[in-house]
Amino acid sequence: MDLKKLQRVIIDALEDVKAQDIRVYDTTKLSELFDRVIIATGSSNRQTRSLAMSVK
């Protein structure tokens, strides 16, 4: 799966469980470990766990 499709799948999964403040950072020039960092917030501990489970 190419990077754009994978990024879209992850963002869609986060949106499905009502993630808030979804941010995507391009880290290709900063680190060789990964190309993107996606950060999202939740409104409770339960929702945050759900966000993590939805993108596994």
C-alpha positions as CSV (number, residue, x, y, z in Angstrom):
1,M,0.0,0.0,0.0
2,D,1.5,3.4,-0.9
3,L,2.0,6.1,1.7
4,K,-1.0,8.3,0.6
5,K,-3.4,5.4,0.8
6,L,-2.1,4.3,4.2
7,Q,-2.3,7.8,5.5
8,R,-5.9,8.1,4.3
9,V,-6.9,4.7,5.9
10,I,-5.5,5.8,9.2
11,I,-7.2,9.2,9.2
12,D,-10.5,7.6,8.2
13,A,-10.2,5.1,11.1
14,L,-9.5,8.0,13.5
15,E,-12.4,10.0,12.2
16,D,-14.7,6.9,12.5
17,V,-14.2,7.0,16.3
18,K,-14.5,10.7,16.5
19,A,-10.8,11.7,16.9
20,Q,-10.2,15.4,17.4
21,D,-7.4,17.7,16.2
22,I,-5.9,15.2,13.8
23,R,-2.5,16.4,12.6
24,V,-0.2,14.8,10.0
25,Y,3.5,15.7,10.0
26,D,5.9,14.9,7.2
27,T,9.0,13.7,8.9
28,T,10.9,12.4,5.9
29,K,13.6,15.0,6.2
30,L,13.9,14.7,10.0
31,S,14.2,11.0,10.5
32,E,14.9,7.8,8.5
33,L,12.7,5.8,10.9
34,F,9.3,6.9,9.5
35,D,7.8,9.2,6.9
36,R,4.7,10.5,8.7
37,V,3.6,11.1,12.2
38,I,-0.2,11.3,12.8
39,I,-1.4,12.7,16.1
40,A,-5.0,12.9,17.3
41,T,-6.7,13.7,20.6
42,G,-9.7,12.2,22.4
43,S,-12.0,13.6,24.9
44,S,-11.6,10.8,27.5
45,N,-9.3,7.9,28.4
46,R,-11.9,5.4,27.0
47,Q,-12.0,7.3,23.6
48,T,-8.2,7.5,23.5
49,R,-7.9,3.8,23.9
50,S,-10.5,3.3,21.2
51,L,-8.4,5.6,18.9
52,A,-5.3,3.5,19.5
53,M,-7.2,0.3,18.8
54,S,-8.7,1.5,15.6
55,V,-5.4,2.1,13.9
56,K,-3.5,-1.0,15.0
